[in-house]
């Protein structure tokens, strides 16, 4: 399974990093570093034929690029906007105004952390109603000022806790679905990791859906699927094959419009290369959508989801 390969790759990368801490170390250890790098590349070549469970593993990899990384590498002049103007700010949704190739856009998405402290701060990427209301506030502002909306999806799902339900989780998601279906500006959703349940769809009603090669998109997690269908969450790998949740499956089903290639072993192995691939598709997609009239954008979006 790819999990074992990636573990070996990371061990090799750690050894190479330790051997190159200074210029002197790099010179002294150059032959050994080259040998380890060759071993790393050999291991990564084994990642070319992945199972659905392998894609899920890579979609959840903690070193995978997060929304902050995408904004930093694809946009300029980002200005974060916080709060839902009703109750509080939810760190699980991150967004604001930015420029893409000089064009003002609204960009937002799910935020995960890279360690336990960061994950606790943003609730492991599971928004509460306040997060979705913040997203709606940003999108309504984009509609008012005619800015395209670009969303980044990476969530296990909306937070299902008691407090979230008390504050109207279902209603907040429903409001987003209704509003996004009628916006007159281009909407592009990019699934970068896992996109599960209504928690993903709440910012995913788009004219075009782009998916990274190892991203997944489904009605719920494989563990949840296995628990419901077989009363056994341990059968989640079997569920992955049945659910047809990979980018390739969803491109074939015409749910995803474009598949963005990733480096062997996942986006975390060469993020710069992945950003470049995404940038090309994003620019072309945005140009195509900006050429449509506002009523055509609404009609195209609604037709897409009726077909789905």
Secondary structure as GFF3:
##gff-version 3
##sequence-region A 1 308
A	DSSP	alpha_helix	2	19	.	.	.	ID=ss1
A	DSSP	alpha_helix	23	28	.	.	.	ID=ss2
A	DSSP	alpha_helix	30	44	.	.	.	ID=ss3
A	DSSP	three_ten_helix	45	47	.	.	.	ID=ss4
A	DSSP	alpha_helix	52	59	.	.	.	ID=ss5
A	DSSP	alpha_helix	67	74	.	.	.	ID=ss6
A	DSSP	beta_strand	76	80	.	.	.	ID=ss7
A	DSSP	beta_strand	93	100	.	.	.	ID=ss8
A	DSSP	beta_strand	103	110	.	.	.	ID=ss9
A	DSSP	alpha_helix	116	121	.	.	.	ID=ss10
A	DSSP	three_ten_helix	123	125	.	.	.	ID=ss11
A	DSSP	alpha_helix	129	144	.	.	.	ID=ss12
A	DSSP	beta_strand	148	155	.	.	.	ID=ss13
A	DSSP	alpha_helix	162	166	.	.	.	ID=ss14
A	DSSP	alpha_helix	169	182	.	.	.	ID=ss15
A	DSSP	beta_strand	187	196	.	.	.	ID=ss16
A	DSSP	alpha_helix	197	201	.	.	.	ID=ss17
A	DSSP	beta_strand	208	212	.	.	.	ID=ss18
A	DSSP	beta_strand	216	218	.	.	.	ID=ss19
A	DSSP	alpha_helix	222	230	.	.	.	ID=ss20
A	DSSP	three_ten_helix	233	235	.	.	.	ID=ss21
A	DSSP	alpha_helix	236	243	.	.	.	ID=ss22
A	DSSP	alpha_helix	247	252	.	.	.	ID=ss23
A	DSSP	beta_strand	258	260	.	.	.	ID=ss24
A	DSSP	three_ten_helix	267	269	.	.	.	ID=ss25
A	DSSP	alpha_helix	271	290	.	.	.	ID=ss26
A	DSSP	alpha_helix	294	307	.	.	.	ID=ss27
###
